[in-house]
Amino acid sequence: MPDRSLVFPASEYRQRTARLQERMALAGLDALLLTSAADVFYVTGFLTRFWESPARPWFIVVPASGDPVAVIPAIGADLMQRTWIADIRTWPAPVPQDDGITLLTETLAAITPENGRIGLPMGLETQLRMPLGDYEVLRRALSSRQFVDATDVVRRVREIKSDAEVQKIRASCQIADAAYAQVPDFAARGTPLDLVFRDFQIALLANGADWVSYVAGGAGPNGYGDVISPAAPTPLAHGDILMLDTGSVKDGYFCDFDRNFAIGPASDIAKRAHHALWHATEDVLNTLHPGHRACDVHRLLTEGITRHGGTPTGGRLGHGLGITLTEWPSFTPLDQTELRAGMVLTLEPGCSTENGRMIVHEENLLLTETGPILLSRRAPCDLPEITR
């Protein structure tokens, strides 16, 4: 077996494949078909930004035993050959009449028995990255076989991070920490918000990010209206709370946390909200352990904000983190997922201030058998003020 690989040693990917195959066996699957950028990267180490082009589908087939098979457009052959994957089958995509479907059909037919079961992630936070019409052609061509939902197979494996993965996420968090420390150098009263966003992305790249997939935030008196908007050219004003949130990437792994800054002296309203958020988060950091459910974390954060004098916002209050900006689980009242050691998670409580505005606070952590270990540098207890 080849020892070449990208991002991690080949042994890391063999271990991941073995864990997937253990789950496949429990689910009675003869093969697992993966099509999304995250799943392909997870199994192979195939890291590229070419996924921005929707013109071509990509397929990885994980058999019940043995190494995965790549069925990919020829344009990706050279890069895939630098991964640990040895069996690489290509076609000259895009081919409108048959964009890899015959090749994929032949591969699955050879790997699975006549009445076999082929797993495909079909649930929440998954996607089928191939034309739906082609998927129907594939199903008809393999009509004696059954396509079944394999979301749980992939999810349960990807939820637990290896030590090597944790180090990548930690490195991404350290890059963001360094960029956040520079915000007072380029954000001040009168600076347009869109310029702050651009300078923040420059700082992330200068500190070592490979790319910045996500930057959001806001600014307004005592808070902001949402946490997903693009930046407007509105100048920062005295009394604003500036928030920046990033999901920047290093070696394929995301960080995802925000930081808040008061423009000028912070008001009592903003201070109270920040105080409630910081202390509610601190309480959870001191009590969280494996065996808690995702809904328990939502309850603990909500109760903590109230106990510390704040008004909780709605929505989810954190999530998993790794090779995508958000992963399973979600900290909502409805998510019953049991938390396990090895999960990388975000805590993201929000506090309402006034006039429909809010302040959101976020940290990234690794959950261990003895509790959380922060991967992001802890936000200061007192709301930072930019007074220039």
N, C-alpha and C positions, 0 to 999 in steps of 0.2 A: 504494500500500500504506500502511496506517495507521502512523504513527510513535508512537502511544500505546503504553505498556507499563507493566508493574509490575516492581519490583525492579531490572531492568536496562534499558538502552536497547533498542529493538526490534531493532537490528542484532545484538545478542548472540543473540537467539532465531533470527534468520534464519541466522546462521552455524551454530548448532546444527542447525537443520533441514537446511541444506546438507550438513553432515557426515553426518547420518543418511541422507540421500538418496544420498550417495556409497557408503556401506556397503550400502544397499538395492540399488543397481545391481550391486554386486559379488556380492550374494547372489541376484540375479534376482527381486527383490520388486517387485510393482506397487503395494503399499500396506503401511503399517505401522499396526497397531491397538494403541493404548496405553490401559490401563485403570487403572493404579495411581496413587496420589497423587503419588509421586515422579516418574514418567514424565510425567504430565500437567503438573506444575509445571515440569519441566525444559524442555519444549517451549514452554509458553505463558506462564509466570510467574504462573499462577493459584494464588495462595497463600491458603489458608483452613484453618481447623481444623474445617470442616464434615465433613471426612473421618471424624471420629469417629462420625458417624452412618452405619450400614451400610444405610440404607433405600433409597438410590438409587445406580445405577451411573452412571459418567461415561466418555465415550469421546472420544479424540482420534485422528483418522485422518490420517496423513502420506502424501500421495500420492507417486508416483515423481518428480514435479516439481510445482512450485507450492507454495502455502502450505497448512498444515494446516487441517483442518476440525474444529470442535468439535461433538459431538453430545451434548448435556448436558441435565439437568433444568432446567426453566424457572427454578427458584429460583436458579440460578447465572448466569443470563444477564447481569444487571447487572454483576457482578464480571468475567465473561469479556469483556464489552464494554470494560473498562478495560485489557485486555491488547492485544497486537498482533494478535490473531486477528480477522479480519474476517468469516469465514464461520462463523456460529454457528447451529446448528439445535437446536431445543428441543422437549421434550414435557412435559406437566404431571405429572411424576412425583410420587409413585409410582402407577403404573397396573398392578395385578396381572396383568391379561390380556395386556398388551403394554408392558413398561417400556422403551420406546425401541428395541426390537428391529426393528420395521418401519422406523423412521427410519434406524437404523444399516444395515440391509440395503440400503435404497434408496441410501444414501450410498456404501457400498462397491461396489454394483453399478454405479453411475454412474462411479466413479473407476477401476475395474479392468476389464480385458477379460474376456470370457466364460470363458476358461481361465487366468485370472490366478492369481498367487500372493500371498497375504496373510500378512504376517509378524506374529507375536504372541509376545512373550517367554514362554517355557515352561520355562526351565531354573532352576538354582539361584538363589536370592535374587530370584525373580520371583513374582508372584501374578496370578491372573486375578480382577479385582475386579468380577465380575458373577455372577449365579446360573449354576451349571453347566448347569441345564436350559435357560436362555436361550441359552447358548453353543451347545448342541446344536441349538436352533431356528435360530440364525443359520447354522450350518454346513449344515443341511439346505436352508435357503432359498438358500444360495449353493453348492449341491452341485457345480456345474461348476468352481468355484474351489477351490484347495488352500490350507489353513491350515498354515503351517510355522513352525518355531521360529526366532524372531528375537532370541534372547537375546544372541548375539554381536554383532549389529548395534548394539543399544542399549548393551551393556556397553563395547565398544571406544570408543564416542564419549563416554559419561559418565565413563569412567576418567580421561580427560585434562581437567584443569580449565583454564579460561581465567584470565587475570589477574584479571578481575572476580570470578570465583568464589573464587579464592584469597584475595582481599581480604575477602570475606564470611566465609570460614572463619577467617581471621586475626582478624577482629573478634569472632567468637564465642569464640575461644580467649582473647582479651584480657579478655573479660567473665568467663570462668571463672577466669583468673589473678587478677583483682581479688577475686573471691569467695573463692578459696582463701587469699588473703592475710589475709582477715578471720576465718578459722576459729578461730584462737586467741582471738578476742574472745568467741566464744559456745560453745566446746567446752572443757571442763575436767573434772577428776576429779569424779564425782558427777552430771554432766549426763546425762540420759537420751538414749540414742542416737536415738530417734525425734524428740526435740526438736532435736538437732543437724541431722538431715536437714531438718527444716522450716526452721530458721534458715538453712541453706545454700541452700535454694531461694529464700528471701526475699532473700538476698544476691545470688544470680544475677539475679533480677528487678530488684533495686534498681540493679545495675550495668549493666543494659541488655538483658538477655535478653528476647526476645519471649514465649517460654514455655520451660518446663523439661520436655522430653519424657521425660528419663531421669535418675534419681538412684539410685545403688546404693552399696553399700559394706559395711562391717562393722567390728567391733571385738572384740578378744579378746587374751588373753595371747600376746605374740610373734607375733600374726597373726590371721587370720580363716579361717573354713572355706570360704567361697565369695565371689564378687564380684557376685552378682545378687540377694541377698535383700533384702526390705523390712526396715525398721528395727524392732527391738523396743524396748520402753521400759526396757531394761536400762541402769543408770547406767554411765558410763565409770569404769574402775577403774585404780588405779596398776599399771603394767606392761602395759596394753593398747596395741595398735597400732590406731589409728583410720584407716580408709581411706574416702575419699569419691570417687565417680566420677560424672561428669556428661556427659550429652549434651544440653546446652542449645542453644537455637536463636535465631539472629538472621537475619532476612530469608530464612528458609527453609533456612539452612545450619547444620550441626551442628559443634560441637567434640566431642571424646571423649577425655578423659584424666583420670587420677586423681591424688591426692596422699595421702601417708601421714604420720601424726603419732604420735609416742610420747607417751603420757600418763604424765608423770613421766620420769625419766631412762630412756633406752632400754637394754635389756639387751644383752649381748654377742651373743646369738643374733639379735636384731632388727638390730643394727648390721651384723653379718656379711652377713645377707640383703640389706639395703639397699645395702651396699657392692658386693656381687656384681651386683645388678640395675643399679645406677647405672653401674658401669664396663663391664658388658656392653653396655648401651645406648650408652654413649659410644663404645665400639669400633665399633659398627655405624654410628653417626652419622659417624664418621671414615672409613669405608671403603665405605659403600653408594653404588652408582652405577647408572645405567640399564644394563640388560643382566643384572643379577642376576635370578634367579628368586625367586618367593615362597618356595619351599622352601629356597633358599639363606639367606634372612633367618632362617628358623626355625633352621637349622643354626648360623648365626653367633651368634645369641642364646643358644642352648642351650650351645654350646661355650664362649661367653664367660662364662656364669654358672658353669660348672664350673671354668674356668680361674681365676676370681676367688674361688673358695672356696665357692660356693653349690651347692644341689641344685635343678636345674630342675624345674618342674612340667610336666604334660602339657598337651594342648590347643593351640589356635592362639595365636600370640604376636604378633598384630597383624592389621591389615586396612586396606582402603580406607575413605575418609571423604568425606562431601560432603552431598548432599541427603537422605541417610538416615544413621542412626547408624553403621551398618556397611555397607560396600560391598565390591565385589570389589577386589583378590583377598584370599585368606586366607593368613596365614603359617603354613602347616602343612607337614609332610614330603611331602604328596601334591600340593600346588598347584604346577604347573609354569609359571604365568603369568610372562611376562617383564616386568620393571618398566620403565616408560618415563618419560622426563622429562615433567613436568606432572601426575603422579599425586600426590594427597594421601593420606598413609598414617599409620597409627599403629604405633608399636613398643610391644608390651605383654608383656614377659617376666614370668614369675612364678617365685618361689623358695620351696621348701618350708622350713618352720622346724621345728616339732615338733608331735606329737599331731594330725596331719592338718591343721595350719594352714599358711598361706602368706602371702606379701607379694607384691603385684603392682605393677608400675611402668609408667607409660604416658606417652608423648609423642606429639605430633602434628607432622607435618613435610610439607613440599613437596619432592618429588624433582626436582632440576634436572639439566641436563647435567653440571654440575660437582659434584654431590652434594646432600645434604639441606640444607634451610633450615628451622630450627625455626619452627613457628607458635605453639606453646605456650611459655611461659617455662620454661626448663630447671629441673627440680627441683633442690633443693640437694644437693650431694655428701653431706653429713651428714644423717642422719635428723632432721627437726625435732622438738623436744621441747616439750610444753606442760606447764609445771611448776606452774601455779597450781591 
